[in-house]
Amino acid sequence: MPPHPGAPEPLYSPPRPEPEESIQHSLFGEILDWMLAPLLLLWPMSIAITYLVAKSIANQPFDHALEDSVTVLAQQVKEVGGKVTARLPGSARDILRADDVDSVYFQISGPQGDVVDGDRDLPQPPPDDAERSGRVHFRNASLHGAPLRVAYAWVNLQPLLDPNAEPRLALVQVAETLDKRARLANEIIKGVILPQFIILPVILALVWFALSRGLSPLAQLQERIRARPPDDLSPIDSRQVPEEISPLVGSLNDMLARVAHTIDAQKRFIADAAHQMKTPLAGMRMQSELALRQVDPGEIHRSLEQLAKSSESATRLVNQLLALARAENQPHAGAALAPLDLAALARSVVLDWVPASFAHDIDLGYEDPDGELAVDGSAIMLRELLSNLIDNALRYTPAQGSVTVRVRASSGLALLEVEDTGPGIAPGERPRVFERFYRILGSNAPGSGLGLAIVREIAQQHGADIDIFNNPRSTHKKFPGSLFRLTFPPPAVPDNDAD
């Protein structure tokens, strides 16, 4: 409905961003990012390192040339009559300064720092240069704002005189600008970096191709799974997948096996339920047809009684099917359990079944523990469990027999027992009585065979163990009786530190 013309416009509310956990990620993109991101980050570092190495390589030949020039000049420096001289002809000066690219400077200084020959503006070595041997040294300097590479050496003017006397040292320096070095370094960098601009796209294409080929088994596996018929739950052949995907395929096979088992169980359950429902429904149809053909009111009444019994049997079967379905499909049963008093619950259930015990002429008793007996459980499900145990005992116990419900503690555990004086259950039959629709051969008691299956399902959800024994109090050989015992785990200790 459009807003009223006079109503203020609602404020715009931007959509909430989708949580990161729900955003689907691409495995191909993840791997590509982790491979290319380091490559793209390392590439500028590689260029910087290449530049530094190129400068170092470019310095070496020119440093050797400067060293040779300093050595030649040092050989021309002499001291004659206490005066430092350098016998350097004009042609040698021209050769020394002959350079088409860089500017070359030289300087010869005496022991007192006075310039004997060369360029007076050339800077002196730093004062902290303590090593004044004849070896050639190098340093970086500048002249008139232009960077220079300087080679220099100290020349001993009195090498053959008294060795204990303080030496008289002259300084010889040769310097040049850095244009040739920069050009050579640039040429080296171009020779190394330019091919990388060609190689990098090739590397990216190869990485893309390798990832596509490496992940192709996943696509093939996807196609094989999609091509399966809807009812095909057979295991996936793990020999046709890479080793890294084998654990995933194994987990899928386990899930398929569980799904197949569940579907088979559901099919058996539906088939058994349909078979069980067929008998009371057929009886109801037969009795209704018979009642329609009768004219005698007494016969009609008997047919209607039989019809009511068949209806009661069908209703009970449907109720037990629903109870079993609820027990089997209880979501997160462990999270729904809460502390409860098992004794109070059992006492309430026994009171509900007292009228039924009178109808069967059976003594229904209850033995209460001393005080409360706490367990973690669902009250609704435990009432269903105990009701099925009592109903089962009442159906199989003959008239004037007894059924006893007992709640007690043993070794810190809660026990729920239902004891009867019926025909008992042979040891070989005990594991099977919890199966759906299973009936002991020779048993004439009415029932659907679902009660104990419901009991087992609820007991499993509560983590309880269920055992069957002969009634230890029975002395009758024909009716040894049965004792159903459920042992509950201790209740969870409440966390007092929880908020």
Helices and strands as residue ranges (DSSP letters): G 20-22, H 27-76, E 77-80, E 83-86, H 90-97, E 104-109, E 115-118, E 137-143, E 146-156, E 169-177, H 179-226, G 238-240, G 243-245, H 246-293, H 297-328, H 333-336, E 338-341, H 342-359, E 363-367, E 374-377, H 379-396, E 402-410, E 413-420, H 451-461, E 465-470, E 482-488
